[in-house]
């Protein structure tokens, strides 16, 4: 039987938060973004920050730990998975041959998440590169109703799907992190 870590947070102002508002890169003061595209991008940016925050301060073993058995998910696996799906979303934009998988066959993004500092660095580099490439590709479509690719998907739907994917996996990251070291907060 494994010992459960004690629950804790770094937040001192609101005990249900990950960090205090002054330290939270997701906490913006003033009015929210103007327009639909800016709003969607703001939500995506917030979820991206959340994922990185849930991984912050952990070593390679902790990041690769499958802390919620029998799931094969780990925080490192989520980082690798999101790099993989960023690349896949770019494939939806075109009609040509899709870019090759980053990590191999199905579930290789999770199964290949091993406790190696070089693997951790590589995964975060992959994620930043793939996010930037997808953001750049989507910037060519300022009209959210533009339909692209063989599936004739609207850019709006693609952006919302990205937000949905990050939001779901940030929920997974909450549970994985709490089981790794007990840290909680939204």
C-alpha positions as CSV (number, residue, x, y, z in Angstrom):
1,X,0.0,0.0,0.0
2,X,1.4,3.4,-0.9
3,X,1.2,6.4,1.3
4,X,-1.0,9.3,0.0
5,X,0.7,12.6,0.0
6,X,-0.7,15.4,2.2
7,X,-2.7,17.9,0.3
8,X,-1.2,21.4,0.1
9,X,-1.1,24.6,-1.9
10,X,1.3,27.6,-2.3
11,X,-1.6,30.0,-2.3
12,X,-2.1,32.1,0.9
13,X,-4.9,34.4,-0.2
14,X,-7.4,31.8,-1.5
15,X,-6.7,28.2,-0.3
16,X,-8.4,26.6,-3.3
17,X,-6.0,28.3,-5.8
18,X,-2.7,27.0,-7.1
19,X,-0.8,30.3,-6.4
20,X,-1.7,33.7,-5.1
21,X,-3.3,36.0,-7.7
22,X,-0.2,38.2,-7.8
23,X,1.8,35.2,-8.9
24,X,-0.7,33.7,-11.4
25,X,0.1,34.3,-15.0
26,X,-3.5,33.5,-15.9
27,X,-4.9,36.3,-13.7
28,X,-5.4,39.4,-15.7
29,X,-6.8,42.6,-14.4
30,X,-9.1,44.8,-16.3
31,X,-11.6,44.1,-19.0
32,X,-11.5,40.8,-20.8
33,X,-10.4,40.5,-24.4
34,X,-12.5,42.1,-27.2
35,X,-14.0,39.8,-29.8
36,X,-14.5,36.2,-30.4
37,X,-11.0,35.3,-31.7
38,X,-9.2,37.2,-28.8
39,X,-11.5,35.5,-26.3
40,X,-10.8,32.0,-27.7
41,X,-7.0,32.7,-27.7
42,X,-7.2,34.0,-24.2
43,X,-8.8,30.8,-22.9
44,X,-6.3,28.6,-24.8
45,X,-3.4,30.6,-23.4
46,X,-4.8,30.2,-19.8
47,X,-5.1,26.4,-20.2
48,X,-1.6,26.2,-21.6
49,X,-0.3,28.1,-18.6
50,X,-2.3,25.8,-16.3
51,X,-0.7,22.7,-17.8
52,X,2.8,24.1,-17.4
53,X,2.0,25.2,-13.8
54,X,0.8,21.7,-12.9
55,X,4.2,20.4,-14.1
56,X,6.3,23.0,-12.4
57,X,8.7,22.0,-9.6
58,X,8.6,18.3,-10.4
59,X,11.6,16.1,-11.4
60,X,11.7,13.7,-14.3
61,X,10.5,10.7,-12.1
62,X,7.5,12.7,-10.8
63,X,6.5,14.0,-14.2
64,X,6.7,10.5,-15.7
65,X,4.9,8.8,-12.8
66,X,1.6,7.1,-13.6
67,X,0.0,8.3,-10.4
68,X,-3.6,7.3,-11.0
69,X,-3.6,3.6,-11.8
70,X,-4.6,1.8,-13.9
71,X,-4.4,4.8,-16.2
72,X,-1.2,5.1,-18.4
73,X,-1.4,8.9,-18.0
74,X,1.3,10.9,-16.5
75,X,2.0,14.7,-16.5
76,X,4.9,14.1,-18.9
77,X,2.6,11.9,-21.1
78,X,0.1,14.8,-21.2
79,X,2.8,17.2,-22.4
80,X,3.8,14.7,-25.1
81,X,0.2,14.0,-26.0
82,X,-0.6,17.7,-26.4
83,X,2.4,18.2,-28.6
84,X,1.2,15.4,-30.7
85,X,-2.3,16.7,-31.0
86,X,-1.1,20.2,-31.9
87,X,0.6,18.7,-34.9
88,X,-2.5,16.7,-35.7
89,X,-4.7,19.8,-35.7
90,X,-2.4,21.4,-38.3
91,X,-3.0,18.4,-40.4
92,X,-6.7,19.3,-40.4
93,X,-5.9,22.6,-42.1
94,X,-4.6,21.1,-45.3
95,X,-5.6,18.5,-47.9
96,X,-2.1,17.0,-48.4
97,X,-0.4,14.1,-46.6
98,X,-0.4,14.6,-42.8
99,X,2.8,15.3,-40.9
100,X,4.2,12.2,-39.3
101,X,3.5,11.4,-35.7
102,X,6.0,12.8,-33.2
103,X,6.1,9.7,-30.9
104,X,4.9,6.8,-33.0
105,X,1.8,4.7,-32.9
106,X,-1.3,5.2,-30.8
107,X,-0.6,5.8,-27.1
108,X,3.2,6.1,-27.7
109,X,2.9,9.7,-26.4
110,X,1.9,8.3,-23.0
111,X,3.7,5.0,-23.0
112,X,7.0,6.5,-24.0
113,X,6.9,9.1,-21.2
114,X,10.0,7.9,-19.3
115,X,11.7,9.4,-16.2
116,X,14.6,10.9,-18.1
117,X,15.6,14.6,-17.8
118,X,16.5,14.7,-21.5
119,X,13.0,13.3,-22.3
120,X,11.4,15.9,-20.2
121,X,13.3,18.7,-21.8
122,X,12.6,17.3,-25.3
123,X,8.8,17.0,-24.5
124,X,8.5,20.6,-23.4
125,X,10.5,21.7,-26.5
126,X,8.3,19.7,-28.7
127,X,5.2,21.2,-27.1
128,X,6.4,24.8,-27.5
129,X,7.4,24.2,-31.1
130,X,4.1,22.5,-32.1
131,X,2.0,25.1,-30.3
132,X,3.9,27.9,-32.1
133,X,3.5,26.1,-35.5
134,X,-0.2,25.6,-35.0
135,X,-0.7,29.2,-33.8
136,X,1.2,30.4,-36.8
137,X,-0.8,28.3,-39.2
138,X,-4.1,29.4,-37.8
139,X,-3.2,33.0,-37.9
140,X,-3.6,32.8,-41.6
141,X,-7.4,32.5,-41.0
142,X,-8.7,35.5,-39.2
143,X,-12.3,34.7,-40.3
144,X,-13.4,32.0,-37.8
145,X,-16.1,30.8,-40.2
146,X,-13.5,29.8,-42.9
147,X,-13.7,26.1,-43.6
148,X,-10.5,24.2,-44.3
149,X,-9.1,20.7,-45.0
150,X,-10.7,17.5,-46.3
151,X,-13.2,17.6,-43.4
152,X,-14.3,21.1,-44.3
153,X,-13.9,22.1,-40.6
154,X,-14.5,25.7,-39.5
155,X,-11.5,27.5,-37.9
156,X,-13.9,28.4,-35.0
157,X,-14.5,24.7,-34.4
158,X,-10.8,23.9,-34.5
159,X,-10.1,26.6,-31.9
160,X,-12.9,25.5,-29.6
161,X,-11.7,21.9,-30.0
162,X,-8.2,22.9,-28.9
163,X,-9.6,24.6,-25.8
164,X,-11.7,21.6,-25.0
165,X,-8.6,19.3,-25.3
166,X,-6.5,21.4,-23.0
167,X,-9.3,21.9,-20.5
168,X,-10.0,18.1,-20.2
169,X,-6.3,17.4,-19.8
170,X,-5.8,20.1,-17.3
171,X,-8.5,18.3,-15.2
172,X,-6.4,15.1,-15.6
173,X,-3.3,17.1,-14.6
174,X,-5.1,18.2,-11.4
175,X,-5.6,14.6,-10.3
176,X,-2.2,13.4,-11.4
177,X,-0.4,16.2,-9.6
178,X,-2.3,15.8,-6.4
179,X,-1.4,12.1,-6.4
180,X,2.3,12.8,-7.1
181,X,3.0,15.3,-4.3
182,X,-0.4,16.4,-2.8
183,X,-0.4,19.9,-4.4
184,X,-3.9,21.1,-5.1
185,X,-5.6,24.2,-6.5
186,X,-7.1,25.4,-9.7
